[in-house]
């Protein structure tokens, strides 16, 4: 009884479901805290944690797993820099671009946002990044801004030479970047969380929505919608693209950035002629639908609408021959159409690690984790060195309680990264 009640307490307080983080993780955290509090059993611990906000925070700290690194999904940061410098800045002679990283974990993401903007030549006095996390321990590490090797992954590490200095404890981030980020503790589901409306031009909320059940995901998107300015941009993780797409957002169509903006609140009156995909693609962007970052309604969106509404079979066949088309559809949240594209590609071209990986991502995004894992394994059968399939499968295995198997995959991925750094 005690463990089930603890699971419900954690879901109520921080939104996570036992299915997403795994019952073994919660059980280990509960046992750790029970011993720390010198209590006899779980029922005694449950009574204690329900009466102590301090102990509840300690339990949350024990459950939270930080798995992040600098410039994770680097194309998202490239898209941020491009949109901010080329679209937002020319339209704003003054003012400050306001950005949010939620949850910010140990600081790698918000600092990556700041470094991307600074490296793109965006003036330091024209932007700020708010970094919010439920974990006080994570925030303390982010404020300290000293990082070990695990925070630097992949081969493109030039940013480390530009912005970090080596110390005995690791790499310390420069004061120039640290000044751009403000850390604060917060719970996305608290009634007093970041009060206000339309606070941020850009929100990064990535790799957390997948830990919530669907009703909790809906609550989270509602909070993000409140915080995002009417024409702001929301960045999510690859496996989360279906959520904003189902809540009135459309893709900005930045390749592999997984960025979304809201559909115009006051769209123009319907016009059957203008609704034709070809004419929309050639016409001028609709003023009400433009973002302050000036993300024009993408051509791919108009084609996707045609596919969803009443696309002729030839259009689907054309897209099926191109995995980029499947990626674009998935990025917009059209998982059924994207899956059809992948399946047609597999039928025409035979087994493909990339296609299987995309199928896994789409199953992941819709909560079908067993099929997602099967597709990731198929991708790895064809390409044992497929880094992204290894990482996503490891996350799924961790959620399902197979920590040992997940660690094996992470070790393999780590060896691939080290090999890529030493390759000519």
C-alpha positions in Angstrom: 0.0 0.0 0.0 2.8 2.4 0.9 4.5 2.3 -2.5 1.3 2.8 -4.4 0.4 5.8 -2.3 3.9 7.2 -2.9 3.5 6.8 -6.6 0.2 8.8 -6.4 1.9 11.4 -4.3 4.6 11.9 -6.8 2.2 12.1 -9.7 0.1 14.7 -7.9 3.1 16.8 -6.9 5.3 16.7 -10.0 3.1 15.1 -12.7 5.2 12.0 -13.5 3.5 8.7 -13.8 4.9 5.4 -12.6 4.8 4.0 -16.1 7.0 6.7 -17.4 9.9 6.5 -14.9 9.4 2.9 -13.8 8.2 1.4 -10.5 11.8 0.2 -9.7 13.0 3.8 -9.8 10.4 4.9 -7.4 11.0 1.9 -5.1 14.7 2.6 -5.0 14.1 6.3 -4.2 11.6 5.4 -1.5 14.0 2.9 0.1 16.8 5.4 0.0 14.8 8.1 1.8 13.3 5.6 4.3 16.8 4.6 5.4 17.9 8.3 5.5 14.9 9.1 7.8 15.6 6.0 9.9 12.0 4.8 9.6 10.8 1.2 10.0 8.7 0.7 6.8 7.0 2.4 3.8 3.8 3.2 5.7 5.8 5.1 8.3 7.7 6.9 5.6 4.4 7.7 3.7 3.0 9.4 6.9 6.2 11.3 7.3 6.5 12.6 3.7 2.9 13.6 3.6 3.5 15.8 6.6 6.8 17.3 5.5 7.3 19.6 2.4 11.1 19.3 3.0 11.0 15.5 2.8 8.7 15.6 -0.2 11.4 17.7 -2.0 14.0 15.2 -0.9 12.0 12.3 -2.4 11.6 14.3 -5.6 15.3 14.9 -5.7 15.9 11.1 -5.4 13.5 10.4 -8.2 14.6 13.0 -10.7 17.1 11.6 -13.2 19.2 14.2 -15.1 20.1 13.0 -18.5 21.2 16.0 -20.6 24.2 17.5 -22.3 25.2 20.7 -24.1 23.6 21.3 -27.5 21.4 18.2 -27.3 19.5 18.0 -30.7 21.8 20.7 -32.0 19.5 21.7 -34.9 17.1 23.2 -32.4 19.7 25.6 -31.2 20.7 26.5 -34.7 17.0 27.2 -35.5 16.7 29.4 -32.3 19.8 31.5 -33.3 18.6 31.9 -36.9 15.0 32.9 -35.9 16.2 35.3 -33.2 18.9 37.0 -35.2 17.3 37.1 -38.7 13.6 37.5 -37.8 13.1 38.9 -34.3 16.0 41.3 -34.0 15.3 43.3 -37.3 11.7 43.8 -36.2 12.5 45.0 -32.7 14.6 48.2 -32.3 14.5 47.8 -28.5 13.2 45.4 -26.0 14.6 42.0 -24.8 14.0 38.6 -26.2 12.7 36.5 -23.4 13.4 32.8 -23.3 12.5 29.9 -20.9 14.2 26.6 -20.3 11.8 24.2 -18.5 12.9 22.0 -16.9 16.5 23.3 -17.1 18.0 20.3 -15.3 21.7 21.0 -14.5 21.9 24.0 -16.8 23.2 22.5 -20.1 20.1 23.5 -22.1 19.7 27.1 -21.0 23.4 27.7 -21.3 23.3 26.2 -24.8 20.6 28.6 -25.7 22.7 31.5 -24.5 25.8 30.3 -26.3 23.9 29.8 -29.5 22.6 33.4 -29.4 26.0 34.9 -28.5 27.8 32.9 -31.1 25.3 34.1 -33.7 26.1 37.7 -32.8 22.9 38.4 -30.9 23.6 41.3 -28.4 24.0 40.1 -24.8 21.9 43.0 -23.5 19.0 42.1 -25.8 18.1 38.6 -24.4 17.7 36.8 -21.1 17.1 33.1 -20.4 15.0 32.0 -17.4 16.0 28.5 -16.2 13.5 26.7 -14.1 13.6 23.2 -12.5 11.9 21.4 -9.6 15.2 20.1 -8.3 17.2 22.3 -6.0 20.2 20.0 -6.5 20.1 20.5 -10.3 19.8 24.3 -9.9 22.8 24.4 -7.6 24.9 22.5 -10.2 23.7 24.8 -12.9 24.6 27.9 -10.9 28.0 26.5 -10.2 28.5 25.9 -14.0 31.3 23.4 -13.8 30.8 20.3 -16.0 32.4 17.0 -16.6 33.0 15.0 -19.8 29.4 13.6 -19.8 28.0 17.0 -20.5 30.0 17.3 -23.7 28.9 14.7 -26.3 29.4 14.4 -30.0 32.2 15.6 -32.2 31.3 19.3 -32.5 32.9 20.7 -29.3 34.3 24.0 -30.6 31.9 25.8 -28.2 33.8 24.3 -25.3 37.0 26.0 -26.4 35.2 29.3 -26.8 33.2 29.4 -23.6 34.8 27.1 -21.1 38.0 27.0 -19.1 39.5 23.8 -17.8 39.7 23.4 -14.1 40.7 20.6 -11.7 37.0 19.7 -11.3 36.0 19.9 -15.0 35.1 22.7 -17.4 33.9 26.0 -15.9 31.6 28.2 -18.1 32.6 31.8 -18.7 31.0 34.6 -16.8 29.8 36.1 -20.1 27.5 33.2 -20.7 26.5 32.7 -17.0 25.2 36.3 -16.8 22.6 35.6 -19.5 20.9 32.8 -17.5 18.7 33.2 -14.3 18.0 30.0 -12.3 14.9 29.6 -10.2 13.1 26.7 -8.6 9.6 26.0 -9.7 7.0 23.3 -10.2 5.1 23.3 -13.5 1.9 22.2 -11.8 1.9 24.6 -8.9 -0.9 27.0 -8.8 1.5 29.9 -8.4 3.9 28.8 -11.2 5.3 31.8 -13.0 2.2 33.9 -12.7 1.3 36.0 -15.7 0.4 35.6 -19.3 2.5 35.9 -22.5 5.8 36.2 -20.7 8.1 34.4 -23.2 9.0 34.7 -26.9 10.7 31.3 -26.8 10.1 28.2 -24.6 12.3 25.1 -24.6 10.3 22.3 -22.9 11.9 19.1 -24.1 12.1 15.5 -22.9 9.8 16.0 -20.0 6.3 15.8 -21.5 7.0 12.1 -22.3 7.0 11.4 -18.6 3.4 12.5 -18.1 0.2 10.6 -18.9 -2.1 12.3 -21.4 -4.3 14.3 -19.0 -1.1 15.6 -17.4 0.4 16.4 -20.7 -2.7 18.4 -21.6 -2.3 20.4 -18.3 1.4 21.0 -19.1 0.6 22.3 -22.6 -2.0 24.6 -21.2 0.6 26.1 -18.8 3.1 26.5 -21.7 0.4 28.2 -23.8 -0.3 30.7 -21.0 3.4 31.5 -20.7 4.1 31.8 -24.4 3.5 35.1 -26.1 0.8 35.0 -28.8 3.3 34.7 -31.6 6.0 32.9 -29.7 7.8 29.6 -30.5 7.7 26.4 -28.5 10.5 23.8 -28.8 9.8 20.2 -27.8 11.7 16.9 -28.2 11.3 14.6 -31.2 9.1 12.2 -29.4 6.8 15.0 -28.2 5.7 16.6 -31.4 2.2 15.2 -31.4 1.3 17.2 -28.3 1.6 20.8 -29.5 0.2 19.7 -32.9 -3.0 18.5 -31.1 -3.3 21.8 -29.1 -3.6 24.4 -31.8 0.1 24.7 -32.7 1.7 24.2 -36.1 5.3 23.5 -37.0 7.6 26.3 -37.9 9.1 23.9 -40.5 12.7 24.4 -39.3 14.4 21.1 -40.2 14.7 18.8 -37.2 14.2 21.6 -34.8 10.8 20.4 -33.5 9.6 24.0 -33.1 6.0 25.1 -33.0 3.9 28.3 -33.1 0.3 28.8 -32.3 -2.3 29.0 -35.1 -3.6 32.6 -35.5 -6.3 33.4 -32.9 -8.1 35.5 -35.4 -7.6 34.0 -38.8 -8.9 35.7 -41.9 -12.4 34.8 -43.2 -12.5 31.5 -45.1 -11.7 31.7 -48.8 -12.0 28.6 -50.8 -9.7 29.8 -53.6 -7.0 30.9 -51.1 -7.3 27.5 -49.4 -5.9 25.7 -52.5 -2.4 24.5 -51.5 -0.7 25.7 -54.6 -2.1 29.2 -54.3 -1.3 29.4 -50.6 2.3 28.4 -51.2 2.7 31.2 -53.7 0.8 33.8 -51.8 2.1 36.2 -49.2 2.1 35.1 -45.5 -1.1 35.8 -43.7 -0.3 38.7 -41.3 -2.3 37.3 -38.4 -0.4 34.0 -38.6 3.1 35.4 -38.5 5.3 35.1 -35.4 7.3 38.0 -34.0 10.2 35.7 -35.1 8.5 36.0 -38.5 8.1 32.3 -39.1 6.1 32.3 -42.4 3.5 29.5 -42.7 5.6 26.8 -44.2 4.8 25.3 -47.6 5.0 21.8 -46.1 2.1 22.6 -43.8 -0.2 23.4 -46.7 0.8 20.2 -48.4 0.2 18.3 -45.1 -3.3 19.8 -44.8 -4.0 18.6 -48.3 -2.9 15.1 -47.3 -5.0 15.0 -44.2 -8.1 16.5 -45.8 -8.4 14.8 -49.2 -5.1 14.1 -50.7 -5.0 12.1 -53.9 -3.1 8.8 -53.7 -0.3 10.2 -55.9 0.6 12.8 -53.4 1.0 10.2 -50.7 3.1 8.0 -53.0 5.3 11.0 -53.8 6.0 11.6 -50.2 6.5 8.0 -49.4 9.6 7.9 -51.6 11.3 10.5 -49.5 12.0 9.9 -45.8 12.5 13.7 -45.5 8.8 13.9 -46.2 8.0 11.5 -43.4 10.2 13.4 -41.0 8.5 16.7 -42.0 5.0 15.1 -41.4 6.1 13.7 -38.0 7.6 17.1 -37.0 4.1 18.6 -37.6 2.4 15.8 -35.5 0.8 14.0 -38.5 2.0 10.6 -37.3 -0.4 8.5 -39.3 0.6 10.1 -42.6 4.3 9.9 -41.6 4.0 6.2 -40.8 2.4 5.6 -44.2 5.3 7.3 -45.8 7.8 5.1 -43.9 5.9 1.9 -44.6 5.7 2.7 -48.3 9.4 3.5 -48.3 10.1 0.1 -46.7 7.8 -1.6 -49.2 9.6 0.0 -52.1 13.2 0.1 -50.9 13.4 -2.7 -48.4 14.6 -2.6 -44.8 16.1 0.7 -43.7 17.5 1.6 -40.3 16.5 5.2 -40.8 12.9 4.3 -41.6 12.7 1.9 -38.6 14.1 4.6 -36.4 11.5 7.1 -37.5 8.7 4.5 -37.0 10.1 4.0 -33.5 10.0 7.8 -32.8 6.4 8.0 -34.0 5.3 5.1 -31.8 7.2 6.7 -28.9 5.4 10.0 -29.4 2.0 8.3 -29.3 2.7 6.3 -26.2 3.1 2.9 -27.8 6.4 2.1 -26.1 6.4 -1.6 -26.8 6.2 -1.1 -30.6 8.6 1.8 -30.3 11.2 -0.5 -28.7 10.7 -3.1 -31.4 11.3 -0.6 -34.2 14.4 0.8 -32.4 15.7 -2.8 -32.2 15.1 -3.3 -35.9 17.0 -0.2 -36.6 19.9 -1.4 -34.5 19.8 -4.8 -36.2 20.5 -3.1 -39.5 22.8 -0.5 -38.1 24.4 -1.5 -34.8 26.0 2.0 -34.6 22.8 4.0 -34.9 23.4 6.4 -32.0 20.0 7.9 -31.7 18.2 4.5 -31.7 20.6 3.4 -28.9 19.8 6.4 -26.8 16.0 6.2 -27.3 15.9 2.5 -26.7 18.0 3.0 -23.5 15.4 5.5 -22.2 12.6 3.1 -22.9 14.4 0.3 -21.2 15.1 2.5 -18.2 11.4 3.4 -17.9 10.5 -0.3 -18.0 12.9 -1.2 -15.2 15.7 -2.7 -17.2 18.5 -0.4 -15.9 21.2 -2.9 -16.7 20.2 -3.2 -20.4 19.8 0.5 -20.7 23.3 1.0 -19.3 24.7 -1.4 -21.9 23.2 0.7 -24.7 24.5 3.9 -23.2 28.0 2.5 -22.9 27.8 1.5 -26.6 26.6 5.0 -27.5 29.4 6.5 -25.4 32.0 4.4 -27.2 30.6 5.6 -30.5 31.0 9.2 -29.4 34.5 8.7 -28.3 35.4 7.0 -31.5 33.9 9.9 -33.5 36.0 12.4 -31.6 39.2 10.6 -32.5 38.3 9.8 -36.1 40.1 12.0 -38.7 
